[in-house]
Amino acid sequence: MWSALTSRANIDVMNNGTAELENVVIHDEDEADSAEMGGVETYTCAFCGEPNELFVDRTASKHQQFTEDCDVCCRPNLITVQIDPDEVLWIDAEQEDEA
């Protein structure tokens, strides 16, 4: 089980445009403390596969959905952020025109 406020999600985009989620545990105590309010997270563009950073506000809704343009190819990614009851953060990126 993941510890509260001590996880980060990474996304790997597969050839068919779908994303695979992977959680990575943060062991740095200072980084875990700053995660309470929010922080910069990384997702992989559903179009070009390049990593992108975005700010996730953990004080907002536990389910957030918004469009974020890729910093590399400028195509729109539909970003879904889910924070489960144990404060594990999940980020999903889909091609907006297919969402």
PyMOL commands that place a pseudoatom at each C-alpha (Angstrom):
pseudoatom trace, name=CA, resn=MET, resi=1, chain=A, elem=C, hetatm=0, pos=[0.000, 0.000, 0.000]
pseudoatom trace, name=CA, resn=TRP, resi=2, chain=A, elem=C, hetatm=0, pos=[1.230, 3.505, -0.811]
pseudoatom trace, name=CA, resn=SER, resi=3, chain=A, elem=C, hetatm=0, pos=[1.871, 5.966, 1.993]
pseudoatom trace, name=CA, resn=ALA, resi=4, chain=A, elem=C, hetatm=0, pos=[-0.214, 9.124, 2.122]
pseudoatom trace, name=CA, resn=LEU, resi=5, chain=A, elem=C, hetatm=0, pos=[1.363, 12.138, 0.405]
pseudoatom trace, name=CA, resn=THR, resi=6, chain=A, elem=C, hetatm=0, pos=[4.401, 10.159, -0.677]
pseudoatom trace, name=CA, resn=SER, resi=7, chain=A, elem=C, hetatm=0, pos=[3.768, 9.198, -4.264]
pseudoatom trace, name=CA, resn=ARG, resi=8, chain=A, elem=C, hetatm=0, pos=[4.200, 10.544, -7.757]
pseudoatom trace, name=CA, resn=ALA, resi=9, chain=A, elem=C, hetatm=0, pos=[2.675, 9.207, -10.967]
pseudoatom trace, name=CA, resn=ASN, resi=10, chain=A, elem=C, hetatm=0, pos=[4.589, 8.608, -14.165]
pseudoatom trace, name=CA, resn=ILE, resi=11, chain=A, elem=C, hetatm=0, pos=[2.889, 7.921, -17.473]
pseudoatom trace, name=CA, resn=ASP, resi=12, chain=A, elem=C, hetatm=0, pos=[4.199, 5.743, -20.288]
pseudoatom trace, name=CA, resn=VAL, resi=13, chain=A, elem=C, hetatm=0, pos=[2.390, 6.196, -23.593]
pseudoatom trace, name=CA, resn=MET, resi=14, chain=A, elem=C, hetatm=0, pos=[1.853, 3.043, -25.586]
pseudoatom trace, name=CA, resn=ASN, resi=15, chain=A, elem=C, hetatm=0, pos=[1.796, 2.843, -29.396]
pseudoatom trace, name=CA, resn=ASN, resi=16, chain=A, elem=C, hetatm=0, pos=[-2.003, 3.001, -29.568]
pseudoatom trace, name=CA, resn=GLY, resi=17, chain=A, elem=C, hetatm=0, pos=[-2.182, 6.362, -27.778]
pseudoatom trace, name=CA, resn=THR, resi=18, chain=A, elem=C, hetatm=0, pos=[-3.274, 4.953, -24.415]
pseudoatom trace, name=CA, resn=ALA, resi=19, chain=A, elem=C, hetatm=0, pos=[-1.311, 5.649, -21.270]
pseudoatom trace, name=CA, resn=GLU, resi=20, chain=A, elem=C, hetatm=0, pos=[0.001, 3.222, -18.682]
pseudoatom trace, name=CA, resn=LEU, resi=21, chain=A, elem=C, hetatm=0, pos=[0.229, 4.473, -15.093]
pseudoatom trace, name=CA, resn=GLU, resi=22, chain=A, elem=C, hetatm=0, pos=[3.149, 3.791, -12.808]
pseudoatom trace, name=CA, resn=ASN, resi=23, chain=A, elem=C, hetatm=0, pos=[3.484, 5.077, -9.253]
pseudoatom trace, name=CA, resn=VAL, resi=24, chain=A, elem=C, hetatm=0, pos=[6.846, 6.021, -7.849]
pseudoatom trace, name=CA, resn=VAL, resi=25, chain=A, elem=C, hetatm=0, pos=[7.251, 6.450, -4.087]
pseudoatom trace, name=CA, resn=ILE, resi=26, chain=A, elem=C, hetatm=0, pos=[8.970, 9.621, -2.879]
pseudoatom trace, name=CA, resn=HIS, resi=27, chain=A, elem=C, hetatm=0, pos=[11.368, 8.962, -0.021]
pseudoatom trace, name=CA, resn=ASP, resi=28, chain=A, elem=C, hetatm=0, pos=[12.614, 12.533, 0.430]
pseudoatom trace, name=CA, resn=GLU, resi=29, chain=A, elem=C, hetatm=0, pos=[10.860, 13.919, 3.534]
pseudoatom trace, name=CA, resn=ASP, resi=30, chain=A, elem=C, hetatm=0, pos=[11.003, 17.566, 2.372]
pseudoatom trace, name=CA, resn=GLU, resi=31, chain=A, elem=C, hetatm=0, pos=[9.502, 16.667, -1.005]
pseudoatom trace, name=CA, resn=ALA, resi=32, chain=A, elem=C, hetatm=0, pos=[6.734, 14.678, 0.701]
pseudoatom trace, name=CA, resn=ASP, resi=33, chain=A, elem=C, hetatm=0, pos=[5.903, 17.654, 2.968]
pseudoatom trace, name=CA, resn=SER, resi=34, chain=A, elem=C, hetatm=0, pos=[5.631, 20.019, -0.003]
pseudoatom trace, name=CA, resn=ALA, resi=35, chain=A, elem=C, hetatm=0, pos=[3.321, 17.525, -1.728]
pseudoatom trace, name=CA, resn=GLU, resi=36, chain=A, elem=C, hetatm=0, pos=[0.562, 18.399, 0.772]
pseudoatom trace, name=CA, resn=MET, resi=37, chain=A, elem=C, hetatm=0, pos=[-0.215, 21.651, -1.066]
pseudoatom trace, name=CA, resn=GLY, resi=38, chain=A, elem=C, hetatm=0, pos=[0.731, 20.516, -4.532]
pseudoatom trace, name=CA, resn=GLY, resi=39, chain=A, elem=C, hetatm=0, pos=[3.696, 20.497, -6.751]
pseudoatom trace, name=CA, resn=VAL, resi=40, chain=A, elem=C, hetatm=0, pos=[5.140, 19.970, -10.164]
pseudoatom trace, name=CA, resn=GLU, resi=41, chain=A, elem=C, hetatm=0, pos=[4.408, 16.543, -11.608]
pseudoatom trace, name=CA, resn=THR, resi=42, chain=A, elem=C, hetatm=0, pos=[5.371, 14.957, -14.913]
pseudoatom trace, name=CA, resn=TYR, resi=43, chain=A, elem=C, hetatm=0, pos=[3.152, 13.388, -17.550]
pseudoatom trace, name=CA, resn=THR, resi=44, chain=A, elem=C, hetatm=0, pos=[4.009, 12.013, -20.972]
pseudoatom trace, name=CA, resn=CYS, resi=45, chain=A, elem=C, hetatm=0, pos=[2.335, 13.565, -24.000]
pseudoatom trace, name=CA, resn=ALA, resi=46, chain=A, elem=C, hetatm=0, pos=[-0.256, 11.197, -25.485]
pseudoatom trace, name=CA, resn=PHE, resi=47, chain=A, elem=C, hetatm=0, pos=[0.759, 12.353, -28.978]
pseudoatom trace, name=CA, resn=CYS, resi=48, chain=A, elem=C, hetatm=0, pos=[4.559, 12.634, -29.147]
pseudoatom trace, name=CA, resn=GLY, resi=49, chain=A, elem=C, hetatm=0, pos=[5.619, 10.765, -25.992]
pseudoatom trace, name=CA, resn=GLU, resi=50, chain=A, elem=C, hetatm=0, pos=[7.719, 13.616, -24.615]
pseudoatom trace, name=CA, resn=PRO, resi=51, chain=A, elem=C, hetatm=0, pos=[7.678, 14.354, -20.858]
pseudoatom trace, name=CA, resn=ASN, resi=52, chain=A, elem=C, hetatm=0, pos=[5.864, 17.507, -19.722]
pseudoatom trace, name=CA, resn=GLU, resi=53, chain=A, elem=C, hetatm=0, pos=[5.584, 19.181, -16.335]
pseudoatom trace, name=CA, resn=LEU, resi=54, chain=A, elem=C, hetatm=0, pos=[2.390, 20.500, -14.767]
pseudoatom trace, name=CA, resn=PHE, resi=55, chain=A, elem=C, hetatm=0, pos=[1.420, 21.866, -11.385]
pseudoatom trace, name=CA, resn=VAL, resi=56, chain=A, elem=C, hetatm=0, pos=[-1.063, 19.732, -9.452]
pseudoatom trace, name=CA, resn=ASP, resi=57, chain=A, elem=C, hetatm=0, pos=[-2.982, 21.503, -6.680]
pseudoatom trace, name=CA, resn=ARG, resi=58, chain=A, elem=C, hetatm=0, pos=[-3.695, 18.860, -4.029]
pseudoatom trace, name=CA, resn=THR, resi=59, chain=A, elem=C, hetatm=0, pos=[-5.934, 21.291, -2.117]
pseudoatom trace, name=CA, resn=ALA, resi=60, chain=A, elem=C, hetatm=0, pos=[-8.407, 21.398, -5.008]
pseudoatom trace, name=CA, resn=SER, resi=61, chain=A, elem=C, hetatm=0, pos=[-10.823, 18.623, -5.917]
pseudoatom trace, name=CA, resn=LYS, resi=62, chain=A, elem=C, hetatm=0, pos=[-9.766, 14.981, -5.581]
pseudoatom trace, name=CA, resn=HIS, resi=63, chain=A, elem=C, hetatm=0, pos=[-10.781, 14.542, -9.248]
pseudoatom trace, name=CA, resn=GLN, resi=64, chain=A, elem=C, hetatm=0, pos=[-9.561, 17.161, -11.699]
pseudoatom trace, name=CA, resn=GLN, resi=65, chain=A, elem=C, hetatm=0, pos=[-9.784, 17.206, -15.490]
pseudoatom trace, name=CA, resn=PHE, resi=66, chain=A, elem=C, hetatm=0, pos=[-8.362, 19.850, -17.812]
pseudoatom trace, name=CA, resn=THR, resi=67, chain=A, elem=C, hetatm=0, pos=[-6.615, 20.350, -21.149]
pseudoatom trace, name=CA, resn=GLU, resi=68, chain=A, elem=C, hetatm=0, pos=[-2.876, 20.956, -21.257]
pseudoatom trace, name=CA, resn=ASP, resi=69, chain=A, elem=C, hetatm=0, pos=[-0.959, 21.616, -24.489]
pseudoatom trace, name=CA, resn=CYS, resi=70, chain=A, elem=C, hetatm=0, pos=[2.278, 19.679, -24.919]
pseudoatom trace, name=CA, resn=ASP, resi=71, chain=A, elem=C, hetatm=0, pos=[5.397, 21.849, -24.539]
pseudoatom trace, name=CA, resn=VAL, resi=72, chain=A, elem=C, hetatm=0, pos=[7.001, 20.021, -27.487]
pseudoatom trace, name=CA, resn=CYS, resi=73, chain=A, elem=C, hetatm=0, pos=[4.337, 19.278, -30.131]
pseudoatom trace, name=CA, resn=CYS, resi=74, chain=A, elem=C, hetatm=0, pos=[1.680, 21.783, -28.884]
pseudoatom trace, name=CA, resn=ARG, resi=75, chain=A, elem=C, hetatm=0, pos=[-1.132, 19.230, -29.253]
pseudoatom trace, name=CA, resn=PRO, resi=76, chain=A, elem=C, hetatm=0, pos=[-3.879, 19.123, -26.596]
pseudoatom trace, name=CA, resn=ASN, resi=77, chain=A, elem=C, hetatm=0, pos=[-3.748, 16.456, -23.892]
pseudoatom trace, name=CA, resn=LEU, resi=78, chain=A, elem=C, hetatm=0, pos=[-6.805, 15.778, -21.759]
pseudoatom trace, name=CA, resn=ILE, resi=79, chain=A, elem=C, hetatm=0, pos=[-5.297, 15.470, -18.276]
pseudoatom trace, name=CA, resn=THR, resi=80, chain=A, elem=C, hetatm=0, pos=[-7.154, 13.639, -15.532]
pseudoatom trace, name=CA, resn=VAL, resi=81, chain=A, elem=C, hetatm=0, pos=[-5.789, 13.907, -11.997]
pseudoatom trace, name=CA, resn=GLN, resi=82, chain=A, elem=C, hetatm=0, pos=[-7.172, 11.550, -9.364]
pseudoatom trace, name=CA, resn=ILE, resi=83, chain=A, elem=C, hetatm=0, pos=[-6.148, 11.621, -5.710]
pseudoatom trace, name=CA, resn=ASP, resi=84, chain=A, elem=C, hetatm=0, pos=[-7.349, 8.520, -3.893]
pseudoatom trace, name=CA, resn=PRO, resi=85, chain=A, elem=C, hetatm=0, pos=[-8.299, 8.364, -0.170]
pseudoatom trace, name=CA, resn=ASP, resi=86, chain=A, elem=C, hetatm=0, pos=[-4.714, 7.402, 0.738]
pseudoatom trace, name=CA, resn=GLU, resi=87, chain=A, elem=C, hetatm=0, pos=[-3.492, 10.561, -1.072]
pseudoatom trace, name=CA, resn=VAL, resi=88, chain=A, elem=C, hetatm=0, pos=[-1.917, 8.565, -3.914]
pseudoatom trace, name=CA, resn=LEU, resi=89, chain=A, elem=C, hetatm=0, pos=[-1.793, 10.758, -7.002]
pseudoatom trace, name=CA, resn=TRP, resi=90, chain=A, elem=C, hetatm=0, pos=[-2.702, 9.359, -10.435]
pseudoatom trace, name=CA, resn=ILE, resi=91, chain=A, elem=C, hetatm=0, pos=[-2.248, 11.315, -13.657]
pseudoatom trace, name=CA, resn=ASP, resi=92, chain=A, elem=C, hetatm=0, pos=[-3.722, 10.154, -16.962]
pseudoatom trace, name=CA, resn=ALA, resi=93, chain=A, elem=C, hetatm=0, pos=[-3.041, 11.847, -20.309]
pseudoatom trace, name=CA, resn=GLU, resi=94, chain=A, elem=C, hetatm=0, pos=[-5.213, 11.134, -23.340]
pseudoatom trace, name=CA, resn=GLN, resi=95, chain=A, elem=C, hetatm=0, pos=[-5.337, 12.619, -26.799]
pseudoatom trace, name=CA, resn=GLU, resi=96, chain=A, elem=C, hetatm=0, pos=[-8.030, 15.257, -26.410]
pseudoatom trace, name=CA, resn=ASP, resi=97, chain=A, elem=C, hetatm=0, pos=[-9.575, 14.663, -29.814]
pseudoatom trace, name=CA, resn=GLU, resi=98, chain=A, elem=C, hetatm=0, pos=[-10.078, 10.989, -28.871]
pseudoatom trace, name=CA, resn=ALA, resi=99, chain=A, elem=C, hetatm=0, pos=[-11.315, 11.557, -25.312]
for i in range(1, 99): cmd.bond("trace and resi %d" % i, "trace and resi %d" % (i + 1))
show_as sticks, trace
zoom trace
